[in-house]
Amino acid sequence: MTPDPGTVVTIVALAVAALVWLVRLEGRVNGHERELQDVKKGHDSDITGIRNDLQYIRDRIDRVLEKRA
């Protein structure tokens, strides 16, 4: 029993559509991973800046308290 040509065309079209969908999905996932890495790098640099500022403030407070003592 051989399938009729319409069935073969339908199956091939669905297979091609599924393959295109999977490739696009992979691209979106990879793009999101890259964006997440960029956000993490930005957060790391922000945290480093905040820590440096906090250390500067602590040093200034220590100097003021030493002058009063």
mmCIF file of the N, C-alpha and C atoms, coordinates in Angstrom:
data_MODEL
# 
_entry.id   MODEL 
# 
loop_
_atom_site.group_PDB 
_atom_site.id 
_atom_site.type_symbol 
_atom_site.label_atom_id 
_atom_site.label_alt_id 
_atom_site.label_comp_id 
_atom_site.label_asym_id 
_atom_site.label_entity_id 
_atom_site.label_seq_id 
_atom_site.pdbx_PDB_ins_code 
_atom_site.Cartn_x 
_atom_site.Cartn_y 
_atom_site.Cartn_z 
_atom_site.occupancy 
_atom_site.B_iso_or_equiv 
_atom_site.pdbx_formal_charge 
_atom_site.auth_seq_id 
_atom_site.auth_comp_id 
_atom_site.auth_asym_id 
_atom_site.auth_atom_id 
_atom_site.pdbx_PDB_model_num 
ATOM 1   N N  . MET A 1 1  ? 0.840  -1.168 0.000  1.00 0.00 ? 1  MET A N  1 
ATOM 2   C CA . MET A 1 1  ? 0.000  0.000  0.000  1.00 0.00 ? 1  MET A CA 1 
ATOM 3   C C  . MET A 1 1  ? 0.892  1.241  0.000  1.00 0.00 ? 1  MET A C  1 
ATOM 4   N N  . THR A 1 2  ? 0.825  2.024  -1.002 1.00 0.00 ? 2  THR A N  1 
ATOM 5   C CA . THR A 1 2  ? 1.614  3.243  -1.109 1.00 0.00 ? 2  THR A CA 1 
ATOM 6   C C  . THR A 1 2  ? 0.736  4.444  -0.794 1.00 0.00 ? 2  THR A C  1 
ATOM 7   N N  . PRO A 1 3  ? 1.312  5.416  -0.058 1.00 0.00 ? 3  PRO A N  1 
ATOM 8   C CA . PRO A 1 3  ? 0.514  6.601  0.260  1.00 0.00 ? 3  PRO A CA 1 
ATOM 9   C C  . PRO A 1 3  ? 0.316  7.462  -0.986 1.00 0.00 ? 3  PRO A C  1 
ATOM 10  N N  . ASP A 1 4  ? -0.784 8.153  -1.012 1.00 0.00 ? 4  ASP A N  1 
ATOM 11  C CA . ASP A 1 4  ? -1.042 9.016  -2.170 1.00 0.00 ? 4  ASP A CA 1 
ATOM 12  C C  . ASP A 1 4  ? -0.151 10.258 -2.089 1.00 0.00 ? 4  ASP A C  1 
ATOM 13  N N  . PRO A 1 5  ? 0.084  10.938 -3.205 1.00 0.00 ? 5  PRO A N  1 
ATOM 14  C CA . PRO A 1 5  ? 1.006  12.086 -3.232 1.00 0.00 ? 5  PRO A CA 1 
ATOM 15  C C  . PRO A 1 5  ? 0.612  13.217 -2.287 1.00 0.00 ? 5  PRO A C  1 
ATOM 16  N N  . GLY A 1 6  ? -0.669 13.428 -2.083 1.00 0.00 ? 6  GLY A N  1 
ATOM 17  C CA . GLY A 1 6  ? -1.106 14.489 -1.169 1.00 0.00 ? 6  GLY A CA 1 
ATOM 18  C C  . GLY A 1 6  ? -0.651 14.232 0.255  1.00 0.00 ? 6  GLY A C  1 
ATOM 19  N N  . THR A 1 7  ? -0.702 12.988 0.672  1.00 0.00 ? 7  THR A N  1 
ATOM 20  C CA . THR A 1 7  ? -0.265 12.628 2.022  1.00 0.00 ? 7  THR A CA 1 
ATOM 21  C C  . THR A 1 7  ? 1.235  12.831 2.168  1.00 0.00 ? 7  THR A C  1 
ATOM 22  N N  . VAL A 1 8  ? 1.994  12.447 1.159  1.00 0.00 ? 8  VAL A N  1 
ATOM 23  C CA . VAL A 1 8  ? 3.447  12.603 1.193  1.00 0.00 ? 8  VAL A CA 1 
ATOM 24  C C  . VAL A 1 8  ? 3.814  14.084 1.268  1.00 0.00 ? 8  VAL A C  1 
ATOM 25  N N  . VAL A 1 9  ? 3.157  14.907 0.465  1.00 0.00 ? 9  VAL A N  1 
ATOM 26  C CA . VAL A 1 9  ? 3.436  16.345 0.482  1.00 0.00 ? 9  VAL A CA 1 
ATOM 27  C C  . VAL A 1 9  ? 3.099  16.936 1.847  1.00 0.00 ? 9  VAL A C  1 
ATOM 28  N N  . THR A 1 10 ? 2.001  16.525 2.440  1.00 0.00 ? 10 THR A N  1 
ATOM 29  C CA . THR A 1 10 ? 1.597  17.022 3.753  1.00 0.00 ? 10 THR A CA 1 
ATOM 30  C C  . THR A 1 10 ? 2.618  16.639 4.815  1.00 0.00 ? 10 THR A C  1 
ATOM 31  N N  . ILE A 1 11 ? 3.068  15.405 4.794  1.00 0.00 ? 11 ILE A N  1 
ATOM 32  C CA . ILE A 1 11 ? 4.038  14.936 5.789  1.00 0.00 ? 11 ILE A CA 1 
ATOM 33  C C  . ILE A 1 11 ? 5.370  15.673 5.623  1.00 0.00 ? 11 ILE A C  1 
ATOM 34  N N  . VAL A 1 12 ? 5.816  15.840 4.380  1.00 0.00 ? 12 VAL A N  1 
ATOM 35  C CA . VAL A 1 12 ? 7.076  16.552 4.136  1.00 0.00 ? 12 VAL A CA 1 
ATOM 36  C C  . VAL A 1 12 ? 6.955  18.012 4.571  1.00 0.00 ? 12 VAL A C  1 
ATOM 37  N N  . ALA A 1 13 ? 5.834  18.641 4.260  1.00 0.00 ? 13 ALA A N  1 
ATOM 38  C CA . ALA A 1 13 ? 5.632  20.034 4.654  1.00 0.00 ? 13 ALA A CA 1 
ATOM 39  C C  . ALA A 1 13 ? 5.631  20.173 6.171  1.00 0.00 ? 13 ALA A C  1 
ATOM 40  N N  . LEU A 1 14 ? 4.991  19.267 6.876  1.00 0.00 ? 14 LEU A N  1 
ATOM 41  C CA . LEU A 1 14 ? 4.986  19.306 8.339  1.00 0.00 ? 14 LEU A CA 1 
ATOM 42  C C  . LEU A 1 14 ? 6.390  19.086 8.901  1.00 0.00 ? 14 LEU A C  1 
ATOM 43  N N  . ALA A 1 15 ? 7.142  18.180 8.297  1.00 0.00 ? 15 ALA A N  1 
ATOM 44  C CA . ALA A 1 15 ? 8.509  17.923 8.762  1.00 0.00 ? 15 ALA A CA 1 
ATOM 45  C C  . ALA A 1 15 ? 9.385  19.159 8.569  1.00 0.00 ? 15 ALA A C  1 
ATOM 46  N N  . VAL A 1 16 ? 9.265  19.809 7.434  1.00 0.00 ? 16 VAL A N  1 
ATOM 47  C CA . VAL A 1 16 ? 10.048 21.022 7.175  1.00 0.00 ? 16 VAL A CA 1 
ATOM 48  C C  . VAL A 1 16 ? 9.635  22.125 8.144  1.00 0.00 ? 16 VAL A C  1 
ATOM 49  N N  . ALA A 1 17 ? 8.353  22.288 8.366  1.00 0.00 ? 17 ALA A N  1 
ATOM 50  C CA . ALA A 1 17 ? 7.878  23.312 9.300  1.00 0.00 ? 17 ALA A CA 1 
ATOM 51  C C  . ALA A 1 17 ? 8.384  23.044 10.713 1.00 0.00 ? 17 ALA A C  1 
ATOM 52  N N  . ALA A 1 18 ? 8.362  21.783 11.129 1.00 0.00 ? 18 ALA A N  1 
ATOM 53  C CA . ALA A 1 18 ? 8.851  21.427 12.464 1.00 0.00 ? 18 ALA A CA 1 
ATOM 54  C C  . ALA A 1 18 ? 10.347 21.715 12.580 1.00 0.00 ? 18 ALA A C  1 
ATOM 55  N N  . LEU A 1 19 ? 11.101 21.420 11.539 1.00 0.00 ? 19 LEU A N  1 
ATOM 56  C CA . LEU A 1 19 ? 12.531 21.674 11.556 1.00 0.00 ? 19 LEU A CA 1 
ATOM 57  C C  . LEU A 1 19 ? 12.824 23.173 11.632 1.00 0.00 ? 19 LEU A C  1 
ATOM 58  N N  . VAL A 1 20 ? 12.114 23.963 10.869 1.00 0.00 ? 20 VAL A N  1 
ATOM 59  C CA . VAL A 1 20 ? 12.286 25.421 10.911 1.00 0.00 ? 20 VAL A CA 1 
ATOM 60  C C  . VAL A 1 20 ? 11.938 25.955 12.294 1.00 0.00 ? 20 VAL A C  1 
ATOM 61  N N  . TRP A 1 21 ? 10.861 25.467 12.876 1.00 0.00 ? 21 TRP A N  1 
ATOM 62  C CA . TRP A 1 21 ? 10.446 25.910 14.207 1.00 0.00 ? 21 TRP A CA 1 
ATOM 63  C C  . TRP A 1 21 ? 11.524 25.576 15.241 1.00 0.00 ? 21 TRP A C  1 
ATOM 64  N N  . LEU A 1 22 ? 12.089 24.375 15.165 1.00 0.00 ? 22 LEU A N  1 
ATOM 65  C CA . LEU A 1 22 ? 13.124 23.979 16.124 1.00 0.00 ? 22 LEU A CA 1 
ATOM 66  C C  . LEU A 1 22 ? 14.389 24.822 15.971 1.00 0.00 ? 22 LEU A C  1 
ATOM 67  N N  . VAL A 1 23 ? 14.776 25.133 14.746 1.00 0.00 ? 23 VAL A N  1 
ATOM 68  C CA . VAL A 1 23 ? 15.965 25.957 14.534 1.00 0.00 ? 23 VAL A CA 1 
ATOM 69  C C  . VAL A 1 23 ? 15.740 27.361 15.090 1.00 0.00 ? 23 VAL A C  1 
ATOM 70  N N  . ARG A 1 24 ? 14.575 27.918 14.848 1.00 0.00 ? 24 ARG A N  1 
ATOM 71  C CA . ARG A 1 24 ? 14.276 29.250 15.380 1.00 0.00 ? 24 ARG A CA 1 
ATOM 72  C C  . ARG A 1 24 ? 14.223 29.234 16.902 1.00 0.00 ? 24 ARG A C  1 
ATOM 73  N N  . LEU A 1 25 ? 13.673 28.185 17.480 1.00 0.00 ? 25 LEU A N  1 
ATOM 74  C CA . LEU A 1 25 ? 13.607 28.061 18.935 1.00 0.00 ? 25 LEU A CA 1 
ATOM 75  C C  . LEU A 1 25 ? 15.008 28.000 19.523 1.00 0.00 ? 25 LEU A C  1 
ATOM 76  N N  . GLU A 1 26 ? 15.892 27.248 18.882 1.00 0.00 ? 26 GLU A N  1 
ATOM 77  C CA . GLU A 1 26 ? 17.268 27.167 19.362 1.00 0.00 ? 26 GLU A CA 1 
ATOM 78  C C  . GLU A 1 26 ? 17.935 28.545 19.310 1.00 0.00 ? 26 GLU A C  1 
ATOM 79  N N  . GLY A 1 27 ? 17.689 29.288 18.264 1.00 0.00 ? 27 GLY A N  1 
ATOM 80  C CA . GLY A 1 27 ? 18.250 30.628 18.154 1.00 0.00 ? 27 GLY A CA 1 
ATOM 81  C C  . GLY A 1 27 ? 17.754 31.550 19.249 1.00 0.00 ? 27 GLY A C  1 
ATOM 82  N N  . ARG A 1 28 ? 16.486 31.440 19.578 1.00 0.00 ? 28 ARG A N  1 
ATOM 83  C CA . ARG A 1 28 ? 15.935 32.283 20.647 1.00 0.00 ? 28 ARG A CA 1 
ATOM 84  C C  . ARG A 1 28 ? 16.544 31.920 21.990 1.00 0.00 ? 28 ARG A C  1 
ATOM 85  N N  . VAL A 1 29 ? 16.699 30.631 22.247 1.00 0.00 ? 29 VAL A N  1 
ATOM 86  C CA . VAL A 1 29 ? 17.281 30.185 23.512 1.00 0.00 ? 29 VAL A CA 1 
ATOM 87  C C  . VAL A 1 29 ? 18.722 30.677 23.618 1.00 0.00 ? 29 VAL A C  1 
ATOM 88  N N  . ASN A 1 30 ? 19.486 30.536 22.547 1.00 0.00 ? 30 ASN A N  1 
ATOM 89  C CA . ASN A 1 30 ? 20.872 31.010 22.561 1.00 0.00 ? 30 ASN A CA 1 
ATOM 90  C C  . ASN A 1 30 ? 20.935 32.518 22.758 1.00 0.00 ? 30 ASN A C  1 
ATOM 91  N N  . GLY A 1 31 ? 20.024 33.237 22.132 1.00 0.00 ? 31 GLY A N  1 
ATOM 92  C CA . GLY A 1 31 ? 19.989 34.684 22.306 1.00 0.00 ? 31 GLY A CA 1 
ATOM 93  C C  . GLY A 1 31 ? 19.690 35.080 23.745 1.00 0.00 ? 31 GLY A C  1 
ATOM 94  N N  . HIS A 1 32 ? 18.774 34.383 24.377 1.00 0.00 ? 32 HIS A N  1 
ATOM 95  C CA . HIS A 1 32 ? 18.437 34.678 25.770 1.00 0.00 ? 32 HIS A CA 1 
ATOM 96  C C  . HIS A 1 32 ? 19.620 34.363 26.683 1.00 0.00 ? 32 HIS A C  1 
ATOM 97  N N  . GLU A 1 33 ? 20.343 33.293 26.381 1.00 0.00 ? 33 GLU A N  1 
ATOM 98  C CA . GLU A 1 33 ? 21.507 32.965 27.203 1.00 0.00 ? 33 GLU A CA 1 
ATOM 99  C C  . GLU A 1 33 ? 22.560 34.065 27.106 1.00 0.00 ? 33 GLU A C  1 
ATOM 100 N N  . ARG A 1 34 ? 22.784 34.602 25.894 1.00 0.00 ? 34 ARG A N  1 
ATOM 101 C CA . ARG A 1 34 ? 23.747 35.686 25.721 1.00 0.00 ? 34 ARG A CA 1 
ATOM 102 C C  . ARG A 1 34 ? 23.302 36.929 26.482 1.00 0.00 ? 34 ARG A C  1 
ATOM 103 N N  . GLU A 1 35 ? 22.024 37.258 26.405 1.00 0.00 ? 35 GLU A N  1 
ATOM 104 C CA . GLU A 1 35 ? 21.508 38.422 27.122 1.00 0.00 ? 35 GLU A CA 1 
ATOM 105 C C  . GLU A 1 35 ? 21.659 38.244 28.628 1.00 0.00 ? 35 GLU A C  1 
ATOM 106 N N  . LEU A 1 36 ? 21.411 37.037 29.113 1.00 0.00 ? 36 LEU A N  1 
ATOM 107 C CA . LEU A 1 36 ? 21.541 36.770 30.546 1.00 0.00 ? 36 LEU A CA 1 
ATOM 108 C C  . LEU A 1 36 ? 22.987 36.939 30.994 1.00 0.00 ? 36 LEU A C  1 
ATOM 109 N N  . GLN A 1 37 ? 23.928 36.491 30.187 1.00 0.00 ? 37 GLN A N  1 
ATOM 110 C CA . GLN A 1 37 ? 25.342 36.672 30.527 1.00 0.00 ? 37 GLN A CA 1 
ATOM 111 C C  . GLN A 1 37 ? 25.704 38.150 30.570 1.00 0.00 ? 37 GLN A C  1 
ATOM 112 N N  . ASP A 1 38 ? 25.181 38.932 29.644 1.00 0.00 ? 38 ASP A N  1 
ATOM 113 C CA . ASP A 1 38 ? 25.447 40.373 29.642 1.00 0.00 ? 38 ASP A CA 1 
ATOM 114 C C  . ASP A 1 38 ? 24.881 41.037 30.894 1.00 0.00 ? 38 ASP A C  1 
ATOM 115 N N  . VAL A 1 39 ? 23.685 40.638 31.290 1.00 0.00 ? 39 VAL A N  1 
ATOM 116 C CA . VAL A 1 39 ? 23.072 41.207 32.492 1.00 0.00 ? 39 VAL A CA 1 
ATOM 117 C C  . VAL A 1 39 ? 23.887 40.834 33.726 1.00 0.00 ? 39 VAL A C  1 
ATOM 118 N N  . LYS A 1 40 ? 24.347 39.584 33.790 1.00 0.00 ? 40 LYS A N  1 
ATOM 119 C CA . LYS A 1 40 ? 25.151 39.159 34.936 1.00 0.00 ? 40 LYS A CA 1 
ATOM 120 C C  . LYS A 1 40 ? 26.449 39.953 35.013 1.00 0.00 ? 40 LYS A C  1 
ATOM 121 N N  . LYS A 1 41 ? 27.090 40.198 33.861 1.00 0.00 ? 41 LYS A N  1 
ATOM 122 C CA . LYS A 1 41 ? 28.320 40.993 33.865 1.00 0.00 ? 41 LYS A CA 1 
ATOM 123 C C  . LYS A 1 41 ? 28.040 42.406 34.362 1.00 0.00 ? 41 LYS A C  1 
ATOM 124 N N  . GLY A 1 42 ? 26.935 42.981 33.936 1.00 0.00 ? 42 GLY A N  1 
ATOM 125 C CA . GLY A 1 42 ? 26.567 44.316 34.386 1.00 0.00 ? 42 GLY A CA 1 
ATOM 126 C C  . GLY A 1 42 ? 26.314 44.359 35.879 1.00 0.00 ? 42 GLY A C  1 
ATOM 127 N N  . HIS A 1 43 ? 25.651 43.344 36.394 1.00 0.00 ? 43 HIS A N  1 
ATOM 128 C CA . HIS A 1 43 ? 25.372 43.292 37.833 1.00 0.00 ? 43 HIS A CA 1 
ATOM 129 C C  . HIS A 1 43 ? 26.672 43.141 38.621 1.00 0.00 ? 43 HIS A C  1 
ATOM 130 N N  . ASP A 1 44 ? 27.581 42.310 38.106 1.00 0.00 ? 44 ASP A N  1 
ATOM 131 C CA . ASP A 1 44 ? 28.855 42.130 38.799 1.00 0.00 ? 44 ASP A CA 1 
ATOM 132 C C  . ASP A 1 44 ? 29.622 43.445 38.898 1.00 0.00 ? 44 ASP A C  1 
ATOM 133 N N  . SER A 1 45 ? 29.630 44.204 37.813 1.00 0.00 ? 45 SER A N  1 
ATOM 134 C CA . SER A 1 45 ? 30.347 45.484 37.858 1.00 0.00 ? 45 SER A CA 1 
ATOM 135 C C  . SER A 1 45 ? 29.625 46.472 38.773 1.00 0.00 ? 45 SER A C  1 
ATOM 136 N N  . ASP A 1 46 ? 28.288 46.430 38.797 1.00 0.00 ? 46 ASP A N  1 
ATOM 137 C CA . ASP A 1 46 ? 27.539 47.304 39.712 1.00 0.00 ? 46 ASP A CA 1 
ATOM 138 C C  . ASP A 1 46 ? 27.850 46.959 41.164 1.00 0.00 ? 46 ASP A C  1 
ATOM 139 N N  . ILE A 1 47 ? 27.898 45.681 41.474 1.00 0.00 ? 47 ILE A N  1 
ATOM 140 C CA . ILE A 1 47 ? 28.182 45.248 42.846 1.00 0.00 ? 47 ILE A CA 1 
ATOM 141 C C  . ILE A 1 47 ? 29.593 45.662 43.246 1.00 0.00 ? 47 ILE A C  1 
ATOM 142 N N  . THR A 1 48 ? 30.536 45.536 42.338 1.00 0.00 ? 48 THR A N  1 
ATOM 143 C CA . THR A 1 48 ? 31.906 45.957 42.627 1.00 0.00 ? 48 THR A CA 1 
ATOM 144 C C  . THR A 1 48 ? 31.948 47.453 42.916 1.00 0.00 ? 48 THR A C  1 
ATOM 145 N N  . GLY A 1 49 ? 31.241 48.244 42.135 1.00 0.00 ? 49 GLY A N  1 
ATOM 146 C CA . GLY A 1 49 ? 31.195 49.687 42.373 1.00 0.00 ? 49 GLY A CA 1 
ATOM 147 C C  . GLY A 1 49 ? 30.569 50.021 43.710 1.00 0.00 ? 49 GLY A C  1 
ATOM 148 N N  . ILE A 1 50 ? 29.501 49.337 44.054 1.00 0.00 ? 50 ILE A N  1 
ATOM 149 C CA . ILE A 1 50 ? 28.839 49.576 45.342 1.00 0.00 ? 50 ILE A CA 1 
ATOM 150 C C  . ILE A 1 50 ? 29.761 49.219 46.496 1.00 0.00 ? 50 ILE A C  1 
ATOM 151 N N  . ARG A 1 51 ? 30.472 48.100 46.367 1.00 0.00 ? 51 ARG A N  1 
ATOM 152 C CA . ARG A 1 51 ? 31.410 47.714 47.425 1.00 0.00 ? 51 ARG A CA 1 
ATOM 153 C C  . ARG A 1 51 ? 32.527 48.740 47.581 1.00 0.00 ? 51 ARG A C  1 
ATOM 154 N N  . ASN A 1 52 ? 33.029 49.244 46.453 1.00 0.00 ? 52 ASN A N  1 
ATOM 155 C CA . ASN A 1 52 ? 34.077 50.273 46.523 1.00 0.00 ? 52 ASN A CA 1 
ATOM 156 C C  . ASN A 1 52 ? 33.550 51.538 47.194 1.00 0.00 ? 52 ASN A C  1 
ATOM 157 N N  . ASP A 1 53 ? 32.345 51.942 46.853 1.00 0.00 ? 53 ASP A N  1 
ATOM 158 C CA . ASP A 1 53 ? 31.747 53.126 47.475 1.00 0.00 ? 53 ASP A CA 1 
ATOM 159 C C  . ASP A 1 53 ? 31.543 52.915 48.967 1.00 0.00 ? 53 ASP A C  1 
ATOM 160 N N  . LEU A 1 54 ? 31.090 51.736 49.342 1.00 0.00 ? 54 LEU A N  1 
ATOM 161 C CA . LEU A 1 54 ? 30.862 51.431 50.749 1.00 0.00 ? 54 LEU A CA 1 
ATOM 162 C C  . LEU A 1 54 ? 32.174 51.460 51.524 1.00 0.00 ? 54 LEU A C  1 
ATOM 163 N N  . GLN A 1 55 ? 33.225 50.923 50.927 1.00 0.00 ? 55 GLN A N  1 
ATOM 164 C CA . GLN A 1 55 ? 34.535 50.955 51.591 1.00 0.00 ? 55 GLN A CA 1 
ATOM 165 C C  . GLN A 1 55 ? 35.019 52.379 51.760 1.00 0.00 ? 55 GLN A C  1 
ATOM 166 N N  . TYR A 1 56 ? 34.806 53.218 50.752 1.00 0.00 ? 56 TYR A N  1 
ATOM 167 C CA . TYR A 1 56 ? 35.186 54.639 50.827 1.00 0.00 ? 56 TYR A CA 1 
ATOM 168 C C  . TYR A 1 56 ? 34.429 55.329 51.961 1.00 0.00 ? 56 TYR A C  1 
ATOM 169 N N  . ILE A 1 57 ? 33.137 55.069 52.069 1.00 0.00 ? 57 ILE A N  1 
ATOM 170 C CA . ILE A 1 57 ? 32.323 55.683 53.131 1.00 0.00 ? 57 ILE A CA 1 
ATOM 171 C C  . ILE A 1 57 ? 32.816 55.225 54.498 1.00 0.00 ? 57 ILE A C  1 
ATOM 172 N N  . ARG A 1 58 ? 33.092 53.931 54.624 1.00 0.00 ? 58 ARG A N  1 
ATOM 173 C CA . ARG A 1 58 ? 33.590 53.422 55.913 1.00 0.00 ? 58 ARG A CA 1 
ATOM 174 C C  . ARG A 1 58 ? 34.920 54.069 56.290 1.00 0.00 ? 58 ARG A C  1 
ATOM 175 N N  . ASP A 1 59 ? 35.801 54.209 55.306 1.00 0.00 ? 59 ASP A N  1 
ATOM 176 C CA . ASP A 1 59 ? 37.093 54.846 55.580 1.00 0.00 ? 59 ASP A CA 1 
ATOM 177 C C  . ASP A 1 59 ? 36.914 56.289 56.035 1.00 0.00 ? 59 ASP A C  1 
ATOM 178 N N  . ARG A 1 60 ? 36.012 57.001 55.387 1.00 0.00 ? 60 ARG A N  1 
ATOM 179 C CA . ARG A 1 60 ? 35.759 58.395 55.763 1.00 0.00 ? 60 ARG A CA 1 
ATOM 180 C C  . ARG A 1 60 ? 35.191 58.476 57.178 1.00 0.00 ? 60 ARG A C  1 
ATOM 181 N N  . ILE A 1 61 ? 34.263 57.606 57.505 1.00 0.00 ? 61 ILE A N  1 
ATOM 182 C CA . ILE A 1 61 ? 33.686 57.599 58.855 1.00 0.00 ? 61 ILE A CA 1 
ATOM 183 C C  . ILE A 1 61 ? 34.760 57.294 59.885 1.00 0.00 ? 61 ILE A C  1 
ATOM 184 N N  . ASP A 1 62 ? 35.626 56.308 59.583 1.00 0.00 ? 62 ASP A N  1 
ATOM 185 C CA . ASP A 1 62 ? 36.703 55.968 60.511 1.00 0.00 ? 62 ASP A CA 1 
ATOM 186 C C  . ASP A 1 62 ? 37.632 57.162 60.732 1.00 0.00 ? 62 ASP A C  1 
ATOM 187 N N  . ARG A 1 63 ? 37.964 57.898 59.665 1.00 0.00 ? 63 ARG A N  1 
ATOM 188 C CA . ARG A 1 63 ? 38.824 59.063 59.802 1.00 0.00 ? 63 ARG A CA 1 
ATOM 189 C C  . ARG A 1 63 ? 38.171 60.150 60.647 1.00 0.00 ? 63 ARG A C  1 
ATOM 190 N N  . VAL A 1 64 ? 36.881 60.370 60.456 1.00 0.00 ? 64 VAL A N  1 
ATOM 191 C CA . VAL A 1 64 ? 36.178 61.380 61.250 1.00 0.00 ? 64 VAL A CA 1 
ATOM 192 C C  . VAL A 1 64 ? 36.133 60.968 62.719 1.00 0.00 ? 64 VAL A C  1 
ATOM 193 N N  . LEU A 1 65 ? 35.862 59.704 62.964 1.00 0.00 ? 65 LEU A N  1 
ATOM 194 C CA . LEU A 1 65 ? 35.812 59.247 64.370 1.00 0.00 ? 65 LEU A CA 1 
ATOM 195 C C  . LEU A 1 65 ? 37.185 59.292 65.026 1.00 0.00 ? 65 LEU A C  1 
ATOM 196 N N  . GLU A 1 66 ? 38.256 59.044 64.270 1.00 0.00 ? 66 GLU A N  1 
ATOM 197 C CA . GLU A 1 66 ? 39.597 59.113 64.839 1.00 0.00 ? 66 GLU A CA 1 
ATOM 198 C C  . GLU A 1 66 ? 39.967 60.549 65.208 1.00 0.00 ? 66 GLU A C  1 
ATOM 199 N N  . LYS A 1 67 ? 39.520 61.515 64.412 1.00 0.00 ? 67 LYS A N  1 
ATOM 200 C CA . LYS A 1 67 ? 39.817 62.935 64.698 1.00 0.00 ? 67 LYS A CA 1 
ATOM 201 C C  . LYS A 1 67 ? 39.096 63.390 65.952 1.00 0.00 ? 67 LYS A C  1 
ATOM 202 N N  . ARG A 1 68 ? 37.910 62.839 66.207 1.00 0.00 ? 68 ARG A N  1 
ATOM 203 C CA . ARG A 1 68 ? 37.139 63.230 67.390 1.00 0.00 ? 68 ARG A CA 1 
ATOM 204 C C  . ARG A 1 68 ? 37.718 62.634 68.664 1.00 0.00 ? 68 ARG A C  1 
ATOM 205 N N  . ALA A 1 69 ? 38.381 61.500 68.536 1.00 0.00 ? 69 ALA A N  1 
ATOM 206 C CA . ALA A 1 69 ? 38.860 60.799 69.739 1.00 0.00 ? 69 ALA A CA 1 
ATOM 207 C C  . ALA A 1 69 ? 40.107 61.379 70.316 1.00 0.00 ? 69 ALA A C  1 
# 
